[in-house]
């Protein structure tokens, strides 16, 4: 059975060229970049050169890029690092942030920080008026994601930065851009942000890699102490193969973003329309157009997501759900709650996220099998949301 | 399963996420479903339901009872929920009708643990799904008593309902504590108590403390 992977927002495979790049640094150029012999110096040069390549894509300087061990670590460094460098104040995060941001903000609360949650509308867009009203002269840090991992809604980061800086130019603005690597503009000058998080494993690079852009002059302290690598902000011998892979993947995915956006937008819309035509009472979650080209999040009324996933898995199709039944905590998705979806609809939500290997045939297969699965589960469901 | 045995897939709370082959079998090939169109004309002697879609699980059970022998001669069901909820109800429907059916008395003795055993176990976090099945059955039997005017036989649960939406009783809390759940979180993982009716949580916490003290102190 052919496997159809539609969970690219969870993680991606390596592009062959990325693996090839990484292969050089395991047993051949393995030296520690801090060493003084030629092998180490060569690796240090490669690392510096790679940092420069990232700087070029982000339109910043090399010294503003810090490599870390994951997107989660990058979010933690951004929030905890800045909070450590500032007097206790207020932090604003959106209601639909990843747990890496939400739970770190919760931790800051234990240190005396006041956490304010910026609400979103039914499409997942930040409510600009409410966001603006949340800010006070105590607001020191804002963290709002570039695009959401569950519903794909793209936030107007540049507008939000402007609003925040107008209130107070000292406010530090962080954005988690983990989901947008292969699709959107990462120019930090145009975005206007002070901090930006990227993750290798969502853009066809290796897992266990990430980076944080830190605008020059931003007050920040390390979370991990030791040998002082990464400008003293992330100690620990550099994961050179990982970093080289991350940088290669970032270049390759950014280099192809226009073409991939166009191709995936077509496939995305084909899948949404195809399923909505083939099956009754299927609702799209997230914004219809201000949406990542690879994200489809649908609610299938009257049935539960984990059951759908198991049937899809039997047919070789991999996707994900916001249902509580599939989460270790039995909590439903906080993102779908934030856009106002009632629990019974959250339980029936399925996310398909497309990527490089997704073909038109794959989409056709999903459109073909989903009606059977939904019919089977609806036939055994006592719930009829439209009638109740 | 043989492969799973070689690897320890449990988390730090000792939980795992793997469904047994029996659960998968009943999920993919559920027994005793209505044939298309059958539901409308089905003459049930008792109907019981429990749960709500907002909580993630809802089950509805139809039973036919032979008034002479008091045996359950047919059982149909519908379930909104995950694989373990679907498999639990399917297994329940088999257990009450196999070998010419259980008598009402036998059916009322059926416990969630019996369903679990026949399923080859469920991941700990999904155990509550089997609890719901056995509640739906008792509700259907009560409905039969009501329909046949045997009001004296209606079982007013010796237990008191704590969560009005999910119909979780103090007895369920007691059983959960007996099964080793010693915190609200663990009791919720087993019973889902409070997900539909959070107002009962303070009472639940008191009950957990009470039973913990009773059995473990």
Interface residues (C-beta under 8 A of the other chain):
Chain A: X302 X303 X304 X305 X306 X307 X310 X311 X314 X323 X324 X325 X326 X328 X330 X332 X342 X343 X344 X347 X379 X380 X381 X382 X383 X385
Chain B: X11 X15 X17 X27 X28 X30 X33 X34 X36 X49 X52 X53 X54 X55 X56 X58 X59 X60 X77 X78 X79 X80 X81 X82 X83 X84 X85 X86 X125 X126 X188 X189 X192 X195
